[in-house]
């Protein structure tokens, strides 16, 4: 009888991931956290989350962040900003970390309350 291996990260996704490389802007949402602005590129995304890599060591599980996705410039009216939470960190080669964020709330002012959609991406 073959042994079963437990998955280190149980699958909790409610929607499928799409491989999509788009610029992302990430900033801490809590003023008590050290301020930073990270500009990584996404590796994949779903309607409820984004996965990207970074060299920044400021991320920790549970960190609340503002995520702009996709990001083109600070003054672009098409930017879509979310409140998100870091849900997973993975150590990667070359001093990089993989960061998975769960999109909690859209900060769009367009009257759309579509939670977690990344229209225009």
C-alpha positions in Angstrom: 0.0 0.0 0.0 1.6 3.4 -1.0 2.2 5.9 1.6 0.4 9.2 1.4 2.4 12.4 1.8 0.7 15.3 3.5 0.7 18.5 1.5 2.6 21.3 3.3 0.1 23.9 2.1 -3.5 22.5 2.0 -5.4 23.9 -1.0 -7.8 26.5 0.2 -8.4 28.4 -3.1 -11.9 29.2 -4.1 -10.9 30.3 -7.6 -8.4 29.2 -10.3 -5.0 30.9 -10.7 -4.0 32.4 -14.0 -0.3 32.8 -14.9 -0.1 36.6 -15.4 2.9 38.8 -15.2 1.8 42.3 -14.3 3.4 45.0 -12.2 2.3 45.2 -8.6 2.8 47.9 -6.0 2.8 46.8 -2.3 2.8 49.0 0.8 2.1 48.2 4.4 -1.4 49.1 5.6 -0.6 49.4 9.3 1.4 52.5 10.3 3.1 50.6 13.0 4.9 48.5 10.4 8.1 49.8 8.8 7.2 51.8 5.7 8.2 50.4 2.3 7.1 50.4 -1.3 7.8 47.2 -3.2 7.3 47.0 -7.0 7.4 43.3 -7.9 5.8 41.6 -10.9 3.1 39.0 -10.3 3.7 35.4 -11.3 0.1 34.4 -11.0 -3.2 35.7 -9.8 -6.8 34.7 -9.1 -9.9 36.8 -8.3 -9.0 36.5 -4.6 -5.2 36.6 -4.5 -1.8 37.4 -6.1 1.5 35.6 -5.9 4.8 37.4 -6.5 8.5 37.2 -5.6 10.5 39.8 -3.8 14.0 40.3 -2.2 12.4 42.5 0.6 12.6 40.9 4.0 9.8 43.1 5.5 7.0 40.6 4.7 5.6 38.3 7.4 2.5 36.1 7.5 -0.5 38.2 8.6 1.0 41.5 7.4 -1.8 43.8 6.1 -0.8 45.6 2.9 -2.2 47.9 0.2 -1.8 46.2 -3.2 -2.2 48.0 -6.5 -2.8 45.5 -9.3 -2.0 46.0 -12.0 0.2 49.0 -11.4 1.4 51.4 -14.0 2.0 54.8 -12.2 0.9 56.4 -9.0 -1.4 58.8 -10.9 -3.1 56.3 -13.3 -6.9 56.5 -12.7 -7.1 52.8 -13.9 -5.1 51.6 -10.9 -7.1 49.2 -8.7 -6.0 49.2 -5.1 -6.9 46.5 -2.5 -6.5 45.8 1.2 -4.8 42.4 1.4 -3.1 40.1 3.8 0.1 38.0 3.4 -1.1 34.4 3.8 2.1 32.5 2.7 5.8 33.0 2.4 8.2 30.7 0.6 12.0 30.8 0.7 13.3 30.8 -2.9 16.9 30.6 -4.3 18.9 33.8 -4.8 17.7 35.5 -1.6 14.2 35.8 -2.9 10.9 35.0 -1.2 7.6 34.0 -2.7 4.7 36.1 -1.3 1.0 35.1 -1.6 -1.5 37.7 -0.6 -5.3 37.3 -0.2 -7.3 40.3 -1.5 -9.7 41.3 1.2 -11.3 44.5 0.0 -11.3 46.6 -3.1 -10.5 50.3 -2.5 -12.0 51.4 -5.9 -14.0 54.6 -5.8 -15.8 53.9 -9.1 -18.9 52.6 -7.3 -18.0 49.0 -8.1 -18.0 46.7 -5.1 -16.6 43.7 -7.0 -14.4 42.1 -4.4 -11.1 40.8 -5.6 -11.6 41.2 -9.4 -8.7 42.3 -11.4 -10.4 43.9 -14.4 -8.1 45.3 -16.9 -5.4 42.8 -16.2 
